[in-house]
Amino acid sequence: MTDPQYPREEILDDSSLDSRDALGDQLAGLWWTFLLRGVLAGALGVAALFWPTGSISLLLRLVGLLLVFDGGLTLLGFGRRGLIGGVGIGALLIGLVLLIWPEGVARLTFFLLGAWALIMGVGSLTAWRQMSDQHPDAASVRNSGIVALVIGLVLIFWPGSGMVALGWAIAFGALAFSAVMFWLTARFKRAHDRVAMRVVNR
């Protein structure tokens, strides 16, 4: 029987809070994966700014590599279960399509990139909902999810036309993604340091 001084609802709430704090600590421990994403996306964005439109298929393959890398890091950090695992699988599938058949999907690239941004946004907002409201990085995860959703909706519903527009979209999309990743890196690195200090002081 349950002790009346400790209702079942309170026990479940405590367990839920512990799991939310654990998710925040897990994200903090993966700060270096956000740094890698930021560096690669930044390099891709700078390259796309000066990329000749005649070589757009090679640029799309580089985008595919970035998505495969992003999906692999997500699966490495969170596994294949849950919505966050689905985010990693979705990024892998879109990246593989761009790697294998860039010429055939060039006209669909805006939609594919928009879909990836939407997947990222949904995954970030899901992670935010699973985090404790008191966690110092909850707002950062929420804001990054909102930014990703906005970018995804713009790419899907207001796509450009032609290879030049595609090159610019890839450049600015990659640079925006890189900026968000560097911002999350700084936040999660500080959170990682706080977690390490708590362990040392126990």
Phi, psi and omega in degrees: 000152181274132177300126182297339179285344182230083182303154182300323181299322181292323179297317179295322180295318179298318179296320179296320179296320179298317181293325178292318176296322179296321177296318178298319178293325178294317177298321178298321179291342181259022183303326183292333178291326177291326177296315178299317178300317181296317180296312182293318179294322177297317178298318178296318180297317179295318179297319182294332179298328184247013185280132176292137183295340178291342181252033185295330180294322177292322177297319179295325176295322177295321175298318178299319177298318179298318181292320177297317178296316179298315179296321178296319178294322178296315179293324178296321183277327188236354182078187185264357185271154175078179183291325179294322174297323176296327176299315179297317180295319178298317178297320178299314183295315179296319178298319180294322177299316180292326179290317188278323187223060183294324181293321184287335183251013182303319181286343179262004187297321178302316180294317181296316179294322177295320178297319179296317179296321178296319178299317177298317181296315179297319179296319179294317180292327176294317177298321179297317180295333181273352180269155176293141179298335181276352182293133186296342183254006180299317181296324180295317179295318179298313183295321178295324177295319179295317179299316180297320178297317180297314179299316180299316180294322178296315182294325183280316188263343176229061181287156174275184178226141178092163184289327180296315178298322179296316179299317178294321179297318179296317182299306184287327176296316180294320179293321177295317178298319179298317180298318179296319181295320178293323177296315178294325178301313181297318181294312184287332176294318177295321178295321178298319179295322178294319178297317179298321179294322178297319180294318181294321185279354179289000000 
